[in-house]
Amino acid sequence: MEPIRPNYSFEENDKNVTFVLIIDDLKVKRKLSRKFQKYPINARVINQSFEEQSINFTIKSLNNSIVYQFLIKRLPTQIIVEKTKIKYDNNKIELILTKAETETWKPYVEYDFETINLIK
């Protein structure tokens, strides 16, 4: 079964970019062993690859076996990988990226932030 790209929203300030992925059936629970952070209880992260110019976050629902993949092969600008954060909540996942430059990503919305096809 092909992965599905989840619906998402985008927020930005000078330093950070946040992608909020909508995963309708995602349920989370706080874990004592992880500083009370929330983690999925009905899904499993298959891939979370964050590089300076790309991201690939893939999660599989254990309820219906649907695989959701949020992939951007070439980001508009570089990110600081070590500062990447992932926050889980019921029905959503936030991917918080720290930009290496303050350049806005808003012009790339219509390209789904994928700039690999814009390079000639």
Phi, psi and omega in degrees: 000131180291141175296150178256136174279122182288154170296150182208161171240168187225132176229149183211144165227190184300325186259326189236156171235132179238125172256124177256109181271131180265115178238096192309319186260012183289130176238142182233164178212145177285140179247125179299320182290350182239040177059036178062020176287154180275140178222151180297140175251347181234027178207157181232129177286124181266322182209132170221088183250116178240120178236172184305325184239006182209158173222147175214109179239120183231132181223143182245128176287130178277347179285313187231009178062016176286135177255124178255132180228126174248107187233128170231112186287330179214108181288157180302320175220170181289155175243162175265100190304318184296340182263004179294137179232147175235127178239130180255142173211167178302128176069007179202158176227132177255125173255112184253114183250139176260122181285143176282338179230162181271004180302137180287148177260358184303323179298345184262004181304314183293345177259014185056031178066009180270110183258001182299328181276352181271344181280132180251000000 
